[in-house]
Amino acid sequence: MSTLCGHHKNLKNGVGKCSVPMWQMGVPAGFCDRPAYGNQVPFKMYERWDGVWKRMDGGYDGYVPALACEAHGGPAKEVALNLCDYCSLCIAECKSNPIFGTGRGNDNVCECDAFEEKPEADPDIYDCPIHGPQDGPDCPRC
């Protein structure tokens, strides 16, 4: 049986590995090892008619010795908000002092003085990430 290592107990650059033990045919088979961003999030439980305790939200309620991935009740990865996705101004023409985040590209702005919200999109046009703008509520080719 494997033992918990440092990457199962501690975060390095905000990421660790899930510490939930895995089993195959009744034999220990290591750990989950999916990316984990913290310990298991607290949750409410209830007792079923047969005396078994279950989570109220139906999530994983098994043993978690240290860090947990999202599938085993750990916190989800934080997603940084890129203001360029919501601003109507072009960053190349912007005359303010934008504060850049840590993502890729030069348009990953997390704070800006000249922010102007984009107008609402037309609800009759669906913007498919693969095929582009489509008429109707969904993409007929997907």
Summary of the structure (lengths in Angstrom):
residues: 142
radius of gyration: 22.3
end to end distance: 44.8
largest distance: 65.9
contacts: 319
relative contact order: 0.13
helix: 7%
strand: 27%
